[in-house]
Amino acid sequence: MTAQAPKTRLRGSQRRELIVGAATAEFAQRGYEAASIGRIATAAGVSRTVLYDHFPSKHALFVEVLGLEQQALLAYLGAALGSRGTTKDRWRAAFDAFFAYVDEQPLGWRLLFPSHPPLSHQAAEAHRRVRAESNRVLASLLADDARHAGLEPESVRARAVFAIHRDALTAAARWWQSHPEVSRAEMVDSAMAALWTGFGGLQPGNEKGTGEPS
């Protein structure tokens, strides 16, 4: 009888990573209320006891995965908005980065932008905090471009412009998921046509949005 090789014992950080990955899929696919700690533990290959050693509750685990996906999305967008070039170049890069995240991190996208928000007050509040923090960071990244366009970043007008762009991109991403034959490049071109035209028109010397702002 051949002796079996002993199982490799995972480090705590590795188990935590497996739990987070399984939880991201569970929350994204089933929503907060229907998500099961038992299924998450099974998918991660750990016991419930081990899972609770890392996360004391389902809510704590949900907050963790939300925060990690928020960081991932902001990393995509931050690299684009921090790039060199004209304002128009940066916005095109940001639109491309957003659609890249949707395409490459579909579970994260569904987690951050669910069709139906959580019913749980705690979970809904966690979602609200994450979205608010994301909006704050993005507004900070866009502050110089906003000022160049004559918009004070903290003004009602600027916040409304950012909200319109954010919600339009979210709706476009949902439409794209139903039309996978459309390329990412086509989505970026469409976003530029619909969203840059208005913002670009605010740039100095571009009343009609036809110039090339710096």
C-alpha positions as CSV (number, residue, x, y, z in Angstrom):
1,M,0.0,0.0,0.0
2,T,1.5,3.3,-1.1
3,A,1.7,5.9,1.6
4,Q,0.0,9.2,0.8
5,A,2.1,12.3,0.9
6,P,1.1,14.6,3.8
7,K,-1.1,17.5,2.9
8,T,0.7,20.8,2.8
9,R,-0.5,23.1,5.6
10,L,-1.6,26.5,4.4
11,R,-0.4,29.6,6.1
12,G,-3.1,31.8,7.6
13,S,-2.7,34.5,4.9
14,Q,-3.2,31.8,2.2
15,R,-6.4,30.6,3.9
16,R,-7.6,34.1,4.2
17,E,-7.0,34.7,0.5
18,L,-9.0,31.6,-0.3
19,I,-11.9,32.7,1.9
20,V,-12.0,36.1,0.4
21,G,-12.0,34.7,-3.2
22,A,-14.8,32.3,-2.4
23,A,-16.8,35.1,-0.6
24,T,-16.4,37.5,-3.6
25,A,-17.9,34.9,-5.9
26,E,-20.7,34.0,-3.4
27,F,-21.7,37.6,-2.7
28,A,-21.5,38.7,-6.3
29,Q,-23.5,35.8,-7.6
30,R,-26.1,35.4,-4.9
31,G,-26.3,38.8,-3.1
32,Y,-25.7,39.5,0.5
33,E,-28.9,38.0,1.9
34,A,-28.7,34.7,0.0
35,A,-25.0,34.3,0.5
36,S,-24.1,31.3,2.7
37,I,-21.1,31.1,5.1
38,G,-21.3,27.3,4.7
39,R,-20.9,27.5,0.9
40,I,-18.1,30.0,1.2
41,A,-16.2,27.8,3.7
42,T,-16.7,24.7,1.4
43,A,-15.5,26.6,-1.7
44,A,-12.5,27.9,0.2
45,G,-11.7,24.4,1.5
46,V,-11.9,25.4,5.1
47,S,-14.2,24.6,8.0
48,R,-16.7,27.2,9.4
49,T,-14.5,27.4,12.5
50,V,-11.5,28.4,10.5
51,L,-13.5,30.9,8.5
52,Y,-14.8,32.5,11.7
53,D,-11.2,32.6,13.0
54,H,-10.5,35.1,10.2
55,F,-13.9,36.8,10.0
56,P,-16.2,37.0,13.0
57,S,-19.4,37.4,10.9
58,K,-20.8,37.4,7.4
59,H,-21.0,41.2,7.6
60,A,-17.3,41.5,8.4
61,L,-16.4,39.3,5.5
62,F,-18.7,41.3,3.2
63,V,-17.0,44.5,4.3
64,E,-13.6,43.0,3.6
65,V,-14.4,41.9,0.0
66,L,-16.1,45.2,-0.7
67,G,-13.1,47.2,0.4
68,L,-10.7,45.0,-1.6
69,E,-12.8,45.4,-4.8
70,Q,-13.0,49.1,-4.3
71,Q,-9.2,49.3,-4.1
72,A,-8.9,47.2,-7.2
73,L,-11.3,49.5,-9.2
74,L,-9.5,52.6,-7.9
75,A,-6.2,51.1,-8.9
76,Y,-7.4,50.7,-12.5
77,L,-8.8,54.3,-12.6
78,G,-6.0,55.9,-10.6
79,A,-3.3,54.7,-13.0
80,A,-5.3,56.1,-16.0
81,L,-6.2,59.5,-14.4
82,G,-2.7,59.9,-13.2
83,S,-1.2,59.4,-16.6
84,R,0.3,62.2,-18.7
85,G,-1.3,63.8,-21.7
86,T,-4.2,66.1,-22.3
87,T,-7.4,66.0,-20.3
88,K,-9.1,64.2,-23.2
89,D,-6.3,61.6,-23.2
90,R,-6.7,61.0,-19.5
91,W,-10.5,60.7,-19.7
92,R,-10.2,58.2,-22.6
93,A,-7.7,56.2,-20.6
94,A,-10.1,56.3,-17.6
95,F,-13.0,55.1,-19.6
96,D,-10.9,52.3,-21.0
97,A,-9.7,51.4,-17.4
98,F,-13.3,51.3,-16.2
99,F,-14.4,48.9,-18.9
100,A,-11.2,46.9,-18.5
101,Y,-12.2,46.4,-14.8
102,V,-15.7,45.3,-15.8
103,D,-14.3,42.9,-18.4
104,E,-11.4,41.5,-16.3
105,Q,-13.0,41.5,-12.8
106,P,-16.7,40.5,-13.5
107,L,-17.3,39.3,-10.0
108,G,-15.9,42.5,-8.5
109,W,-18.0,44.6,-10.8
110,R,-21.2,42.7,-9.8
111,L,-20.3,43.1,-6.2
112,L,-19.7,46.9,-6.4
113,F,-22.5,47.6,-8.8
114,P,-25.3,45.1,-8.0
115,S,-28.6,45.3,-9.9
116,H,-30.3,45.2,-6.5
117,P,-28.6,46.7,-3.4
118,P,-28.6,44.6,-0.2
119,L,-31.8,44.7,1.9
120,S,-29.8,44.4,5.1
121,H,-29.3,47.8,6.7
122,Q,-25.8,47.0,7.7
123,A,-24.8,45.7,4.3
124,A,-26.5,48.6,2.5
125,E,-24.6,51.0,4.7
126,A,-21.3,49.3,4.0
127,H,-22.1,49.6,0.3
128,R,-22.9,53.3,0.7
129,R,-19.7,54.0,2.6
130,V,-17.6,52.2,-0.1
131,R,-19.3,54.1,-2.9
132,A,-18.9,57.4,-1.1
133,E,-15.2,56.8,-0.5
134,S,-14.8,55.9,-4.1
135,N,-16.5,59.0,-5.2
136,R,-14.3,61.1,-2.9
137,V,-11.1,59.6,-4.3
138,L,-12.2,60.0,-7.9
139,A,-13.3,63.6,-7.3
140,S,-9.8,64.2,-5.9
141,L,-8.2,62.6,-9.0
142,L,-10.4,64.7,-11.2
143,A,-10.0,68.0,-9.3
144,D,-7.4,69.6,-11.6
145,D,-9.4,68.7,-14.7
146,A,-12.5,70.1,-13.1
147,R,-10.9,73.4,-12.2
148,H,-9.4,73.6,-15.7
149,A,-13.0,73.3,-17.0
150,G,-14.2,76.1,-14.6
151,L,-15.8,73.7,-12.2
152,E,-14.9,74.0,-8.5
153,P,-14.6,70.3,-7.4
154,E,-16.8,70.7,-4.3
155,S,-19.5,72.7,-6.1
156,V,-23.0,71.3,-6.7
157,R,-22.4,71.6,-10.4
158,A,-19.2,69.6,-10.3
159,R,-20.7,66.9,-8.1
160,A,-23.7,66.6,-10.4
161,V,-21.4,66.3,-13.5
162,F,-19.4,63.5,-11.8
163,A,-22.6,61.7,-10.8
164,I,-24.0,61.9,-14.3
165,H,-20.8,60.4,-15.7
166,R,-20.6,57.7,-13.0
167,D,-24.2,56.6,-13.5
168,A,-23.9,56.7,-17.3
169,L,-20.8,54.5,-17.2
170,T,-22.5,52.1,-14.9
171,A,-25.6,51.8,-17.2
172,A,-23.3,51.4,-20.2
173,A,-21.4,48.6,-18.5
174,R,-24.7,46.8,-17.7
175,W,-25.7,47.2,-21.3
176,W,-22.3,45.8,-22.5
177,Q,-22.8,42.7,-20.4
178,S,-25.9,41.9,-22.4
179,H,-24.1,42.7,-25.7
180,P,-20.7,40.8,-25.4
181,E,-20.2,41.1,-29.1
182,V,-19.4,44.7,-28.7
183,S,-15.6,45.4,-28.2
184,R,-14.1,47.3,-25.3
185,A,-12.7,49.8,-27.8
186,E,-16.2,50.4,-29.1
187,M,-17.5,51.0,-25.6
188,V,-14.7,53.5,-25.0
189,D,-15.5,55.3,-28.2
190,S,-19.1,55.5,-27.3
191,A,-18.4,56.8,-23.8
192,M,-16.2,59.5,-25.3
193,A,-18.9,60.5,-27.7
194,A,-21.6,60.6,-25.1
195,L,-19.6,61.9,-22.1
196,W,-16.5,63.7,-23.2
197,T,-18.4,66.0,-25.6
198,G,-20.2,67.6,-22.7
199,F,-17.2,67.9,-20.4
200,G,-14.9,68.9,-23.2
201,G,-17.2,71.7,-24.1
202,L,-16.5,73.2,-20.6
203,Q,-12.8,73.5,-21.4
204,P,-11.5,77.0,-22.0
205,G,-11.7,78.0,-25.6
206,N,-13.9,74.9,-26.4
207,E,-17.5,76.3,-26.2
208,K,-18.6,73.8,-28.7
209,G,-16.5,70.9,-27.4
210,T,-14.6,70.6,-30.7
211,G,-11.1,71.7,-29.6
212,E,-8.3,69.8,-28.1
213,P,-8.0,70.8,-24.4
214,S,-4.7,70.5,-22.7
